[in-house]
Amino acid sequence: MTYHADEKGYYGQFGGAYIPEMLYPNTEELRQNYLQIMEEPSFVNEFQSLLRDYVGRPTPLYFANRLSDKYQTKIYLKREDLCHTGAHKVNNTIGQILMAKRLGKRRIIAETGAGQHGVATATVCALMGIECVVYMGEIDIARQAPNVARMKMLGAEVRPALSGSRTLKDATNEAIRDWINNPVDTHYIIGSVVGPHPYPDMVARFQAVISEEIQAQLIEKEGTPNPDYLVACVGGGSNAAGTYYHYLDNEDVGIIAVEAAGKGIHSGDSAATSALGKVGIIHGSKTLLMQTQDGQITEPYSISAGLDYPGVGPMHANLYTSGRGEFISITDDEAMTAGLLLSQLEGIIPAIETSHAFAILDYKKFQPDDIVVINLSGRGDKDLQTYIDYFKL
């Protein structure tokens, strides 16, 4: 049994490519070429050198002394917040911009929620001198103003999504419309392990550098490549997919995925897909999806702009339904408190998305000799105004 994607892009019953006929040429070109391109020595060399010299990899695996003392277990932080642009997102955008160049694309589009993927996309487009258009929900544009400014400074055009909830799923809808209208010269850089095959698998492979480094770093620090638990927040789930990737089929390693419960799982203001979702199709793949009785998508909510997605990547849907992953839902209040605690115990201000992962330490008891690796997926600069407003700083 494997928890990786099969050749048709399925993780168990989830995944695939459920797309309109007009999008078929776009995804098929990518599907036929992505694995071959990723294995080319010239691609591997360019990707690895950019990760090293531009992104700043490998990122540290930091033993959190004070946090470990408080919770009486061994807690390591995978410091993806130290990547160039402030989050793990750039691992994937570097890979995809190199892919797009090899496919002869001259224009890049992307969607973004918290803005981190938008910034990472605008960054690599500036690096490569390629036109960049980023779609972002009008509400997210307002609450993530620093990232919008960054994207514009980097030369990207930021187009607001004005329909629906005016957040991440609506930005994705607009990006897909653009892609249908510009199939020949445009590559769509999807920012998470969502969308039609081959995107979930391709993005997971680019983010797998995270778990590859964790293995090597744990051998050095603990004499074993295997932690007892891996913890990551999940919206679409790319930071989590990268954290779990090399451990998916090693069932000695526990997988914990942390979702946003918003104001409470059953409050009507939530993004806890595992608890609330049913099987459905969104943005080209079959997955778990928050929806009404008649199949209309339920509007998600989270204080973190990067977690308010109504679905979850098909890898994670399979991890949940198979029981391979343990899914925990964390409220806004719990996440904000955990973010403040990490700041004051370790001198690291996390992104609010990441804060959700740390909040589980109050709910799950670990053994003193357990090795717990938490992916610190992004830094909190972009969320300072939300922290200021919440804590009245």
Secondary structure, 3 states (H helix, E strand, C coil): CCCCCCCCCEECCEECCCCCHHHHHHHHHHHHHHHHHHHCHHHHHHHHHHHHHHHCCCCCEEECHHHHHHHCCEEEEECHHHCCCCECHHHHHHHHHHHHHHCCCCEEEEEECCCHHHHHHHHHHHHHCCEEEEEEEHHHHHHCHHHHHHHHHCCCEEEEECCCCCCHHHHHHHHHHHHHHCCCCEEEECCCCCCCCCHHHHHHHHHCHHHHHHHHHHHHHHCCCCCCEEEEECCCCHHHHHHHHHHCCCCCCEEEEEEEEECCCCCCCCECHHHHCEEEEECCEEEEECECCCCCECCCCCCCCCCCCCECCHHHHHHHHHCCEEEEEEEHHHHHHHHHHHHHHHCCCECHHHHHHHHHHHCCCCCCCCEEEEECCEEHHHHHHHHHHHHCC
